[in-house]
Amino acid sequence: MLAAEYIGNKSFQVVEGTKVEPKAGEVCLKVGYVGICGTDMHIYHGVMDARVAPPKTTGHEMSGTVVAIGEGVEGFAIGENVVVRPLDWCGDCPACNAGNTHICHNLKFMGIDSAGAFQNYWTVKSRTLHKIPAGVSLQEGALIEPLSVATHDVSRSRLKAGEKAVVLGGGPIGQLVAAVAKSVGAEVLVSEPNENRRAFAEKMGVKTVNPIDEDLAAVVDEWTGTAGADVVFEVSGVKPAIDAMTEIAAVRGRIVMVAIHSTKPEIDLFKFFWKELELLGARVYEAADYDWAIELVAEKKIDLAPFISSVTELGDIQGAFEGMDGNPEGMKALVKCTDEA
């Protein structure tokens, strides 16, 4: 079998891998497709080498088929299509004991802290699996992980039908947040300076604004009748968005912090006092977020096909990453990892 390893310096090598037989509580998956996300691009650029410790097989946005089942595993059968929720929690820390395994104090992220899915076969703990129904393709399945980030963000926001939500940042996660927000019946506005990403959002039926050329606060005022946004999702990770989020939020509005900021940002705390705002953190996802994401795709409430920018064979994983690097039009690149032999 083949496996792709990140070896540092924006480079991958495809090597002969090892198909690992599942131990108790594990399953072996024939990998279908693996998506390339922002974290994967950070790894590619070398900024996570200390954590990743190359050479390592990375990748975590995946779909696959069960091919072998370890002792004690119940609820899964050989031949079933599944996706992996790539979190490895300890089960015995204050967060886990409180039922918050997704923010375990000792959380390991599969595909970053341990071997990932850019290979023909991947053996994982069965507790990480979610079945995907027959109506959901393996290509769509590879996007369930990023969609689950969005369902978690929207769940945290308590957004409901009829409310107005502003998404600050129109990258892949911002677009998925907008899609999920729209699916619950909210009105959505995406703030994004990149014209290609604005065009993508508009094709998905979402209103957009260019915060560089337009006064975002004025646009939101006009859109909401001066009330402000019920929910603001900060997905961009840039200072202008931090400045804008408290300005455009309604009285008792909810702000969801989705982006990871590289430095501690200055936040206008006076606005939190003045408007009784809420700031909500959102990190990865829970099992229920995966179930919701799968349901949205299975019931055709969200179409993931437009998000797939390219599909590349595992043998050309280097080209797949090079194609996404600095690509203003790209949303999600998939790497086909199926071993046809």
N, C-alpha and C positions, 0 to 999 in steps of 0.2 A: 504493500500500500504506500501511498504518497502522503507526505506532510510538508507544509510550508513553514519555514522557520524565519522569524525576524532576527537578523544578525547584526543590526545596528547600521548607522550611517545611511538611512533611507534604503535599506537593502533587505531582500528576502532570498532564501535559497530553498529549492524544492529537493527534499531528501527522501530516502526510503524510511518510512515510519514503521511503527509497531502497533499491530492491532491487539489491544489489551482485553483479555477475557474478563468479563465482569465478576467481581467478588460479591459476597452477600450484600444485598441492598443496592446493587448497581445494575445498570443496563449498558449494552453496547449499541451505539447508533451508527447506521450508515448515513453519513452527513450528506444532505442535499445541497443547500445553499447557505452561504454565510455573507452577511452584510458588512460593509465597511462604514464605521461611524466616526464621529469626531474624536473619540478616545483613541481609536485605531490610528487615526491620522497623527495624533499627538505622539503615539508610540513610534510611528514611522519617522517623525521628525526628531526623534531621539530625546525628547524631554522627559520620558518616563523610564529611561534605561536603568536607573538605580532600582526601580521597583520591579520592572519586567525581568531584568537579568538575562539578556540575550546570550546565546541563541535560545529562542523559545517559540513554540507554536502558539500563536495568539488567536483572536477571533471569538466573538460571543453572541452575535446576532445570527442565530442559526435555525435551520429546520432539518429534520432527518427522519429516518425510519428505524424502528426497533429491530435489531437482528439477533440479539442474544440477551438473555435475562438471568441475573444472578439469583442465588438462593434467597428466599424470603420476600422477593418482590411480588407484590400483588397489584392487580388493576391494570396491567399492561400486557399486551400480547405481541408476539413477533409479527411484523408486517404493518403495525400501526404507525401512522405518521404523528410526530410529536415536535414540540419546540422545547428548548431548555431555558429555564429561568436561572441565569448563571451566577447565583449567589450561594456561597458555602458558609453557613452560619455555625456557630459553636454549640448552640442549644443550652448553654449554661452560664449566661451572663445576665445582668439586670435587664437589658433590652430583650433578649430572647425569653427570659422568664416572664416578661410582661406581654409577650406575644408579638413583639416587634423584631422578628428575626431578620428583616430586611435592613435594619440598622444595628445589627449585632455589634457589640464592642470589639469583637475579634473577626469581623467579616472579611472573607477572602472573595475576590471577584474572579470568577473563572474566565480564563482567556487573558488575564493580566497577571494575577498572582499565582496562577497555576496554568497548566497546558490548556489550550483552547481548541477551537473547532476548525481551523484551517487545515484539515486533513480528511482522508477518506472515511475513517472510522474514529469515533470519539466515545470513550467509556466514562459515564457520569453516574452520580447518585440518582436513584429513581425519584427521590423527593423533589428534584428540580424539574421534573417533566410535566408538561401539559399536553394533552391530546389535541390534535387539530382535526376537525371533521372533514369528510370527503370533499365538501364543496370549497375547501380552502386549499389552494395549491402550495407546493413546497416553496415556490418563489415568494408567495404572499406570506407564508409561515416565517420566512427569514426576517420579515419586517414586524413580526408580532412583538419582539423585544423593544424596539424604539416606540412602537405604538403604545406599549404598556407604560413607558415613561410618561407619555401624554395622558393616558387614562389615570395614572397616579396623580399627576399634576392637577387635572380637572377634578378628581375626587377630593383632593386636599382643599380645593377652592370652594367646594359646596355650590358650584355654579348650577343654576337652574334655568329652565325655559323662560324666555322673555327678558332675561338679564343681558346686559351689554358687557362684553369682555374685550380688552385690548391685549394683543400679544406683541410684546416688544422683541422683535427679532424673527425674521422669516426664513431661518435655516430649516433643515429637515425636522428637528424637534418642534420648532415654532409652528411649522406648517401642520404637523400632526396634532399639536395642541389645539390649533384652530379647527381642525377637522373634528376632533372629539367634542370641542365646545359647541360647534355647529350641530353635531348629532344630538345633543341634549336639548336643542331648541333655543340656544342663546344666539344673540346677534354678535358678530365678531368683526374686529378691525385689526389688521396686521400692520405694524409699523416696521418698515424695512427699506433701507436706502438702495439696495441692489435691485435694478429694474427687472432682471430675470426672475428673481424670487417674488417680486410683486406680481409679475405676469403669471407665475405659477399659482399664486394664491387666488388671483382673480379668475383663473380658469376653474378653480375649485369652488367658485362662488363666494369668495370672501372679499370684503372691502379692504382696500389698502391705503396707506399714506406713506409718502417719502418724508421722513423727519429732517432731512437735510434741506430740502427745498420748501417745505411747508411748516407752518407752526403747528406742531402736534397738539399742544394744549388747546389751541383755537379749533382745530378740526374735531377733537373729542368733545369740546364744549358744544359745537354746532350739532354734532351727531347725537349727543345725549340731552340736548335742551338745557345745557349748563349744569346738569346734574353730576356729570363725571361717570367714569366706568365703575360698574359694580365689582368687577374683578380685573386685575392687571397681572399678566404673566410676564415676568422678566426672564427672557430666554437668551438675551444677547451677550451679557457679560461685559458691557461697556459702560463707562461713566455717564454719558448722556442719558442712557436708559434709567440709571439709578436716580438721576435728577428728575426725570420725567414721571417716574412711577408714582411718586407721592403727589405730584402736581395734578395728574389726570384722574386719580382715584376719587370716587364719590365719597360722600360722608358715610362712614362705616363700611367703606370699601375693603376688599380683601386683596392683598398683594401676595402672589406666590413666587418665591425665589427659586427658579429652575436652574439658572446659569451658575456655573462655578467661576467665581471671581479670583483672579490670581493675586490680587492685593486687597487689603481691607478697604472697602469703599466708604466714602462719607455719605451718610443718609440723613435726610431732613427729618429729625425726630420731632420737631415742632409740629409737623403736619400730622403725625400720629396722635399727638395730643389734641390738636385743633379739630381734626375730622374723625377721631376715634377709629383710626385705621387698624387693620390687622396685617401682620407680616407672617407668612406661613412658609416654612422650609419644605422642600420636596426633594427626596433622594431616592433614586432608583424606583422600586416597585414592590408590591406585595402580590401574593397569589391571586387575590381577588382582582387586581388590576390586569393580570394576564387573562383571567377568565373573561373579563369585560372586553378586552381587546379582541380576543378570539371571537366573541359573540358579535361584536360590531362588524367584523369582516365576514363572518359566516352569514349574517343576516343582511349583507350588502348595504349596511348603513355607512360604511367607509370603503372606498375603492382605493386599494394600495397600488394598483398597476401604474398610475401616473408617477408614483414616487420612484420607480425603478429606472434609473438612468442608463445602466449598462449591466451586462452579464458576461463574465470572463471565466475561462477555465482556470482551475487551480494552478496548472503549469505556467500560466502567465499572470500570477498574482502580482508580480512586480509592475507589470503594465497597468493592472487595475488600480493600484495605489498611485502610480504616476498620473493616470488619467483623472483621478479625483483631486490631486494636489493643486490647489488654487483654481479649481474649476468653478466659475460663478454660476454655471447652469446646472451642475450636477446635484442631485438629491441623494439617492442611495445607489451605490454600486454593489452588485452581488457577485460573489465568487462561487462558481459551480464546483462542488467538491465530490460529486458522485463518482464512485469507482465503478466503471462500466464492466470491468473484467469479472 
